[in-house]
Amino acid sequence: MAEKWISQNAYMDKYHIGFAEVKHLMNTGQVEWRTTEGGQIRIKDGGDSVSREMYEQEKTKRIEAETTLENLKNMIFSVLKIDKTELNLHKNY
C-alpha cells in the first residue's frame, strides 16, 4: 500500500473515531501527522515505512532505554555485591 496523507476528518470517518481520540493519537505519537502550508492537518494513512524523523525518534528512545536498563543493572549488581559482603560478615559471627 502506498503512503498516503489524509485529512483529519477523513481519518475520523475511515476509522470511526471522534475528534478527541484523533487528537490523543496525534499527541501521543501513535499516528504520524503534519500541518500543510495552509494550516490543514494531514495524517499518514498506509504505507510500509515510517518517516526518517519518526525512525530517528524511536531509535533515540531505544538507545535511552537500553542505557537506563544497563545503569539499573549495574546499580543492582553493585548493591547486591555490598549485601553479599555484609551477609558474609554476619555469618562469621
KOLVO-290822 format. One record per residue: residue in one letter; x, y, z of N, C-alpha, C in turn. Coordinates in pm, whole numbers. Example, Ala and Ser with C-alpha at 12.3 -4.5 7.8 and 13.67 -1.06 7.14 Angstrom:
residues 2
PT / A / 1319 / -569 / 780 / 1230 / -450 / 780 / 1320 / -330 / 780
PT / S / 1285 / -225 / 708 / 1367 / -106 / 714 / 1290 / 3 / 787
//
This chain:
residues 93
PT / M / 85 / -118 / 0 / 0 / 0 / 0 / 90 / 124 / 0
PT / A / 60 / 218 / -84 / 140 / 339 / -95 / 111 / 434 / 22
PT / E / 213 / 512 / 53 / 197 / 612 / 159 / 96 / 717 / 114
PT / K / 7 / 753 / 204 / -98 / 849 / 169 / -123 / 938 / 292
PT / W / -144 / 1065 / 269 / -175 / 1159 / 376 / -319 / 1204 / 357
PT / I / -400 / 1186 / 462 / -541 / 1223 / 451 / -575 / 1327 / 558
PT / S / -686 / 1393 / 538 / -729 / 1497 / 632 / -772 / 1433 / 764
PT / Q / -779 / 1516 / 865 / -821 / 1469 / 997 / -964 / 1416 / 991
PT / N / -1051 / 1485 / 920 / -1190 / 1440 / 907 / -1198 / 1306 / 833
PT / A / -1120 / 1291 / 727 / -1121 / 1165 / 652 / -1070 / 1051 / 741
PT / Y / -971 / 1079 / 824 / -918 / 978 / 916 / -1025 / 937 / 1018
PT / M / -1096 / 1037 / 1070 / -1204 / 1009 / 1166 / -1313 / 923 / 1101
PT / D / -1350 / 956 / 979 / -1453 / 879 / 909 / -1405 / 736 / 880
PT / K / -1283 / 722 / 833 / -1231 / 592 / 795 / -1223 / 496 / 914
PT / Y / -1178 / 548 / 1029 / -1157 / 462 / 1146 / -1268 / 472 / 1250
PT / H / -1371 / 548 / 1218 / -1489 / 560 / 1306 / -1451 / 602 / 1448
PT / I / -1371 / 706 / 1456 / -1332 / 760 / 1586 / -1360 / 910 / 1587
PT / G / -1368 / 965 / 1705 / -1400 / 1106 / 1720 / -1278 / 1196 / 1721
PT / F / -1306 / 1324 / 1725 / -1203 / 1427 / 1723 / -1105 / 1411 / 1840
PT / A / -1159 / 1391 / 1961 / -1073 / 1380 / 2079 / -978 / 1260 / 2069
PT / E / -1027 / 1150 / 2016 / -943 / 1030 / 2002 / -832 / 1054 / 1901
PT / V / -863 / 1121 / 1789 / -761 / 1152 / 1689 / -656 / 1244 / 1750
PT / K / -699 / 1345 / 1824 / -604 / 1436 / 1890 / -515 / 1360 / 1988
PT / H / -574 / 1265 / 2061 / -496 / 1184 / 2155 / -390 / 1102 / 2079
PT / L / -431 / 1040 / 1968 / -336 / 962 / 1888 / -223 / 1050 / 1836
PT / M / -257 / 1171 / 1796 / -155 / 1264 / 1745 / -61 / 1308 / 1857
PT / N / -118 / 1345 / 1971 / -38 / 1396 / 2083 / 52 / 1291 / 2144
PT / T / 14 / 1165 / 2135 / 96 / 1058 / 2194 / 186 / 992 / 2090
PT / G / 186 / 1045 / 1968 / 275 / 993 / 1865 / 233 / 860 / 1807
PT / Q / 108 / 821 / 1825 / 61 / 693 / 1773 / 28 / 700 / 1625
PT / V / 9 / 821 / 1574 / -7 / 840 / 1430 / 92 / 950 / 1388
PT / E / 137 / 938 / 1267 / 226 / 1039 / 1212 / 141 / 1144 / 1142
PT / W / 170 / 1271 / 1168 / 90 / 1376 / 1110 / 176 / 1497 / 1081
PT / R / 123 / 1585 / 1000 / 192 / 1710 / 966 / 88 / 1817 / 936
PT / T / 134 / 1939 / 935 / 47 / 2051 / 902 / 89 / 2106 / 766
PT / T / -7 / 2130 / 680 / 23 / 2184 / 548 / 55 / 2333 / 559
PT / E / 101 / 2390 / 451 / 130 / 2534 / 449 / 5 / 2615 / 480
PT / G / -109 / 2563 / 443 / -236 / 2632 / 467 / -292 / 2609 / 606
PT / G / -220 / 2531 / 689 / -263 / 2509 / 826 / -353 / 2388 / 846
PT / Q / -372 / 2309 / 740 / -456 / 2189 / 750 / -373 / 2072 / 803
PT / I / -437 / 1989 / 883 / -370 / 1871 / 938 / -386 / 1755 / 841
PT / R / -276 / 1684 / 816 / -277 / 1564 / 734 / -218 / 1451 / 818
PT / I / -285 / 1336 / 815 / -242 / 1220 / 893 / -199 / 1111 / 796
PT / K / -86 / 1049 / 826 / -35 / 944 / 740 / -125 / 822 / 750
PT / D / -163 / 771 / 635 / -252 / 655 / 630 / -195 / 558 / 528
PT / G / -149 / 444 / 575 / -96 / 343 / 484 / 53 / 355 / 465
PT / G / 106 / 271 / 383 / 249 / 266 / 357 / 320 / 175 / 456
PT / D / 433 / 119 / 412 / 507 / 27 / 498 / 618 / 96 / 573
PT / S / 645 / 218 / 542 / 761 / 281 / 603 / 719 / 398 / 691
PT / V / 809 / 432 / 781 / 789 / 549 / 864 / 884 / 658 / 816
PT / S / 856 / 779 / 853 / 943 / 887 / 811 / 1078 / 876 / 881
PT / R / 1177 / 937 / 823 / 1312 / 937 / 882 / 1309 / 997 / 1021
PT / E / 1230 / 1104 / 1038 / 1220 / 1171 / 1168 / 1164 / 1076 / 1275
PT / M / 1057 / 1004 / 1241 / 997 / 912 / 1338 / 1094 / 798 / 1368
PT / Y / 1165 / 749 / 1266 / 1264 / 643 / 1286 / 1372 / 690 / 1383
PT / E / 1423 / 810 / 1362 / 1530 / 862 / 1448 / 1479 / 883 / 1591
PT / Q / 1356 / 928 / 1608 / 1299 / 945 / 1742 / 1289 / 812 / 1814
PT / E / 1242 / 710 / 1746 / 1229 / 577 / 1807 / 1365 / 517 / 1836
PT / K / 1461 / 541 / 1749 / 1597 / 492 / 1770 / 1657 / 557 / 1895
PT / T / 1637 / 686 / 1911 / 1686 / 758 / 2028 / 1622 / 706 / 2156
PT / K / 1491 / 682 / 2151 / 1420 / 628 / 2268 / 1475 / 491 / 2306
PT / R / 1501 / 407 / 2205 / 1553 / 273 / 2230 / 1691 / 279 / 2295
PT / I / 1776 / 366 / 2243 / 1911 / 380 / 2300 / 1904 / 430 / 2444
PT / E / 1816 / 528 / 2469 / 1800 / 578 / 2606 / 1749 / 469 / 2699
PT / A / 1655 / 388 / 2651 / 1601 / 280 / 2734 / 1708 / 175 / 2763
PT / E / 1787 / 140 / 2662 / 1894 / 43 / 2683 / 1998 / 96 / 2781
PT / T / 2030 / 224 / 2771 / 2127 / 285 / 2862 / 2073 / 285 / 3005
PT / T / 1946 / 323 / 3021 / 1884 / 322 / 3153 / 1883 / 182 / 3212
PT / L / 1848 / 84 / 3130 / 1846 / -55 / 3178 / 1985 / -100 / 3221
PT / E / 2085 / -67 / 3144 / 2223 / -105 / 3179 / 2265 / -37 / 3310
PT / N / 2231 / 90 / 3326 / 2264 / 162 / 3451 / 2193 / 99 / 3571
PT / L / 2066 / 63 / 3554 / 1992 / -2 / 3662 / 2053 / -136 / 3698
PT / K / 2091 / -214 / 3596 / 2155 / -343 / 3621 / 2284 / -324 / 3700
PT / N / 2364 / -226 / 3660 / 2490 / -201 / 3731 / 2466 / -160 / 3875
PT / M / 2363 / -78 / 3898 / 2332 / -37 / 4035 / 2286 / -156 / 4119
PT / I / 2203 / -240 / 4062 / 2154 / -357 / 4135 / 2269 / -451 / 4167
PT / F / 2354 / -478 / 4069 / 2468 / -566 / 4094 / 2560 / -508 / 4200
PT / S / 2575 / -376 / 4199 / 2658 / -311 / 4298 / 2599 / -328 / 4437
PT / V / 2470 / -307 / 4448 / 2402 / -321 / 4577 / 2407 / -467 / 4624
PT / L / 2382 / -558 / 4535 / 2385 / -699 / 4573 / 2524 / -742 / 4620
PT / K / 2625 / -688 / 4557 / 2762 / -722 / 4596 / 2789 / -673 / 4738
PT / I / 2743 / -552 / 4768 / 2760 / -498 / 4903 / 2681 / -583 / 5002
PT / D / 2559 / -620 / 4968 / 2477 / -702 / 5057 / 2541 / -839 / 5080
PT / K / 2599 / -897 / 4976 / 2663 / -1027 / 4991 / 2780 / -1017 / 5088
PT / T / 2856 / -910 / 5080 / 2970 / -891 / 5170 / 2921 / -878 / 5314
PT / E / 2816 / -801 / 5333 / 2762 / -784 / 5467 / 2707 / -916 / 5520
PT / L / 2643 / -994 / 5434 / 2590 / -1124 / 5476 / 2703 / -1217 / 5515
PT / N / 2811 / -1214 / 5444 / 2926 / -1299 / 5476 / 2986 / -1260 / 5609
PT / L / 2989 / -1130 / 5641 / 3044 / -1084 / 5768 / 2955 / -1133 / 5882
PT / H / 2823 / -1127 / 5863 / 2730 / -1170 / 5967 / 2742 / -1321 / 5993
PT / K / 2768 / -1397 / 5888 / 2778 / -1541 / 5903 / 2901 / -1582 / 5985
PT / N / 3003 / -1495 / 5986 / 3125 / -1528 / 6059 / 3107 / -1513 / 6208
PT / Y / 3002 / -1450 / 6255 / 2983 / -1430 / 6398 / 2937 / -1556 / 6462
//
